[in-house]
Amino acid sequence: YGGDTNNDGPSTGGPDQWYGLAFRAGSSGSVDRLLVRFAGTGFTPAVACGSPLVALRRSRAEHSNWGGFAISAAGAAEDLVAWDNGSFGIRLTGGSFALRRCTAAVNRGFGIERQGAFSGSVASSISHGNTGAGFGGFNAGQIRYSNGSGISGGVGNQSSDPLFALPAQGDLRISPYSPCVDAGDPANGGALNSGIV
């Protein structure tokens, strides 16, 4: 949308230029390596997913006027990055899937939040530097091997600076000295999302 001169999506612009993408109930397929910028018209998230037949992988939502990812159902939700969105980074409102290796930073609300009937789990994820808490609304033990404020119970969790490379500029790679290095769920190989998609 606007200003795309090399067919890789707009690199300049502002939030609220379009609605965003929505995968409604009954949709099927796989989304991989998607970059969504400048969405949020009408308080819509950059990416909404409401189908257990859709897999979201290695994708990023940034500069949305409202939220990054709003997920009420998904076949998979892995390696997602929500950066610099006007409200939440990742909002989980239903389903029982596992959110794995995700990063939320510099969002003006909760980084990763649970609302409604989400009964799945969160593992190997980082939520830091958001205006609201890193994690919000989760039941005790629902988050494992993750890093951010607002975590209740669970194993392997921490709340420390992940030492992002340049968070204000969107470079969410972690330093080799980060406390997040090799701190993810051992069942997933011990890796946390490094902010690269």
QUIURJO-V786270 format. One record per pair of residues at least 24 apart in sequence whose ideal C-beta (glycine too) atoms are under 8 Angstrom apart, sorted by the first residue. I is the first residue (numbers start at 0). J is the second residue. If there is no record, write none. Layout:
# QUIURJO-V786270
i=I j=J
i=I j=J
This chain:
# QUIURJO-V786270
i=0 j=37
i=7 j=34
i=8 j=34
i=8 j=36
i=9 j=36
i=9 j=37
i=10 j=36
i=12 j=36
i=12 j=37
i=12 j=62
i=13 j=37
i=13 j=62
i=14 j=38
i=14 j=39
i=14 j=62
i=14 j=63
i=14 j=64
i=14 j=85
i=15 j=39
i=15 j=40
i=15 j=64
i=16 j=40
i=18 j=43
i=19 j=43
i=19 j=44
i=19 j=45
i=19 j=46
i=19 j=47
i=19 j=63
i=20 j=45
i=20 j=46
i=20 j=47
i=21 j=46
i=21 j=47
i=21 j=48
i=21 j=49
i=22 j=46
i=22 j=47
i=22 j=48
i=22 j=49
i=22 j=50
i=22 j=53
i=23 j=49
i=23 j=50
i=24 j=49
i=24 j=50
i=24 j=72
i=25 j=50
i=25 j=52
i=26 j=50
i=26 j=52
i=26 j=53
i=27 j=52
i=27 j=53
i=28 j=52
i=28 j=53
i=28 j=54
i=29 j=53
i=29 j=54
i=29 j=56
i=30 j=54
i=30 j=55
i=30 j=56
i=30 j=58
i=31 j=56
i=31 j=57
i=31 j=58
i=32 j=56
i=32 j=57
i=32 j=58
i=32 j=196
i=33 j=58
i=33 j=59
i=34 j=58
i=34 j=59
i=34 j=61
i=34 j=196
i=35 j=59
i=35 j=60
i=35 j=61
i=35 j=63
i=36 j=60
i=36 j=61
i=36 j=62
i=36 j=63
i=37 j=62
i=37 j=63
i=38 j=63
i=38 j=64
i=38 j=65
i=39 j=63
i=39 j=64
i=39 j=65
i=39 j=66
i=39 j=84
i=39 j=85
i=40 j=64
i=44 j=68
i=44 j=69
i=44 j=90
i=45 j=84
i=47 j=71
i=48 j=72
i=48 j=73
i=48 j=76
i=49 j=93
i=50 j=74
i=51 j=94
i=51 j=96
i=55 j=79
i=57 j=196
i=58 j=196
i=59 j=196
i=60 j=84
i=61 j=169
i=66 j=90
i=66 j=106
i=66 j=108
i=67 j=103
i=67 j=106
i=70 j=94
i=70 j=96
i=70 j=98
i=71 j=115
i=72 j=96
i=76 j=101
i=77 j=101
i=78 j=192
i=78 j=196
i=79 j=192
i=79 j=196
i=80 j=171
i=80 j=192
i=80 j=194
i=80 j=195
i=80 j=196
i=81 j=106
i=81 j=110
i=82 j=106
i=82 j=169
i=82 j=171
i=82 j=194
i=83 j=169
i=84 j=108
i=87 j=112
i=87 j=131
i=88 j=126
i=88 j=129
i=90 j=114
i=91 j=117
i=91 j=119
i=91 j=121
i=92 j=116
i=92 j=117
i=93 j=117
i=94 j=118
i=94 j=119
i=95 j=119
i=97 j=121
i=97 j=122
i=98 j=122
i=98 j=124
i=99 j=123
i=99 j=124
i=99 j=184
i=99 j=187
i=100 j=124
i=100 j=183
i=100 j=187
i=100 j=190
i=100 j=191
i=100 j=192
i=101 j=125
i=101 j=192
i=102 j=126
i=102 j=171
i=102 j=191
i=102 j=192
i=102 j=193
i=102 j=194
i=103 j=127
i=103 j=129
i=103 j=133
i=104 j=128
i=104 j=129
i=104 j=163
i=104 j=166
i=104 j=171
i=104 j=194
i=105 j=129
i=105 j=166
i=105 j=167
i=105 j=169
i=106 j=130
i=106 j=131
i=107 j=131
i=109 j=133
i=109 j=134
i=109 j=135
i=109 j=136
i=109 j=149
i=110 j=134
i=110 j=147
i=111 j=135
i=111 j=147
i=112 j=136
i=113 j=137
i=113 j=138
i=113 j=141
i=121 j=145
i=122 j=183
i=122 j=184
i=122 j=186
i=122 j=187
i=123 j=183
i=123 j=184
i=123 j=187
i=123 j=190
i=123 j=191
i=123 j=192
i=124 j=191
i=124 j=192
i=125 j=161
i=125 j=173
i=125 j=179
i=125 j=191
i=125 j=192
i=125 j=194
i=127 j=160
i=127 j=161
i=127 j=163
i=127 j=166
i=128 j=163
i=128 j=166
i=133 j=158
i=143 j=184
i=144 j=182
i=144 j=183
i=144 j=184
i=144 j=185
i=144 j=191
i=145 j=191
i=146 j=178
i=146 j=179
i=146 j=182
i=146 j=191
i=155 j=182
i=155 j=184
i=157 j=182
i=161 j=191
i=163 j=194
i=170 j=194
i=171 j=195
